[in-house]
Amino acid sequence: MKSSEKEIDNFFDLLLKNESLFVSGHARLVLTAAVLHQSMSKLDIMRNARRMKLRERAIEIRKVFERVVDLKISHYDVNSVTRRVSSLRGTIDLSIFRSLRVLTLHKVPLQLTENLEVISANITEFRVHRCLYSLADLQGNLTEGSDRNTFPKWSSLEVLDLSNNWLKGLDEAMKYFASDDLHSIYFSYNQIEDFYDNLVDLPVVKRFDASFNRLLSIPRFAPTVKNYLSKLVLCSNRIESVAAIAELFYLEFIDLRDNLIAKHSDLAGLEQLHILKHILLSGNPLCKHSNHLTKTMNQMSRRALSNLPIVDRTQITVSLLDKFNRNTLADVTSIFNGASSQFFMSQEVRRKTTTDKVDLRRGLTHYN
């Protein structure tokens, strides 16, 4: 439903009244795509009005838009009283938001947005939900011979949140998000089966969330990421082994809940994670084992255990660690003693066999 002239005027009043909050980033400006489109149209009319007062008001409002720091645009808005839905019937020109640092698009048809490339270089946090079927939708047409100067450039990007979309994989468009400042990436609630090598251009990822997808293995990152990645969330996928996780030795938090890890030996990569503080494994088949906690601790780094990490909901305590160490020592001693007994027995048998042979050669039979 189209907003009335009065509603747009009320919005302008609210915008001017709270200018300091919007331009400082202390408040987020949240608009429907329809209201934003109608506001821009109204501003154009006011700027060309005969009355000086209207033209001056248009200039004031435009200056606030130009200084907004945090913006969220949603395509649909259901009025809680009338239950009427407003939707976009035109394009959204984003070029007016010159100072924008945080941009969130929710259910906004990306083909109806214009001039994203004008503001993308300043964006530090970019969130897109319920919009994407392909990354190429954000970068325009990536066919050979296209003018890549018109593609959005994300040189200041720090947070990329593409969760809650319909992505089945990534493509070459991912490399356009590569930035030395990009430290947090979220792909949760998509349909991704494999990232292949589409993450190798991202050098300093610190937090990565690909939960609720269809992944079969640990994603492959750039070699430099092992020095930065501290939080990895991969719950609710189809992962069976975490051996590749050994390369990510800077990890402090891992969420592997509700995967398909069946054996504790599949956790072997954990022994290289010396600063691990918290690991979540509930919902995997291996959790049904009666000695799940002990077997998990047995796969972990001894240095990490000495820092008393959390395994699922269990905080490793000093007493629990002492008990684990005593049992481990007892097991090792038992194995050593068993091996020693077998060794001495084999030596005795060998000695008896040799003695018997010598005695037989002498024509005597002697048994000890």
C-alpha angles and dihedrals in degrees: 000000000000115000115241123246089250092054091052091049090050089051091052090051090051091048093053093043092055097036094125092056095049097045093046094050093240089120131036120229107227119191139163115240090243094054091047092050092048091046091055091048091049091050091054090053092048093049090056095042121121094229112088091212092060092048092051091048090051090053092050093050093046091052090055091051089050091054100043110125104188122038134173121188121191124187097212131044122180114203107230091218106038096026088221119149123223117204138179119268098174143030128290116231107204096181093094091069095078097156097045116139102165121043126179123184118191121185090337115147101237093211087067094057120092135199097010086146090062094064103024095092090064097045114110098174122035121180126180122179132178091358111087134084093157136013088233087072087072095046101043122231111348097189120140112279095025118143102255091188087078093056119103112264117211101194094144098041116136104161126036115185115181096156123140098034136113099257114150094181144334130265140195090292088079091075090065088066092057109126134155087230098051104111106150126053127177124191099156122146099026131112100251118151099177136003091203108187097327093109098053093092092062106088107181110033111160101171125032126178121183098152122150097029133109100260118157097190145015110288119252115242136187113282090247093058091077087074094054115026108105103156125047122176116187103147121148099028133111100259116150102177136028099193091122090061090078090082091060095071095158092068118127100169129036127177112194099153121148099017131123101262103145106171132046088225086068086069092064092119090069092076090076095054101091098169098043111142105174134020127178119202106153116134095037120116092244090065089074090070112109092228095041096135095047093046091048091050088050090061094048129090113270089222091055091048090053088062090058101239128190118256109196102311096336120102109211106234131195092253092048091049092048090051091048091049092049092050091047091050091048091051092049092047091049091051091047093048091047091050091046092051091050090048094052092043091052090049091051092049090048091050093049092047092050092047092050091052092050092048092049090053088055091051093251130113115210127170121190 
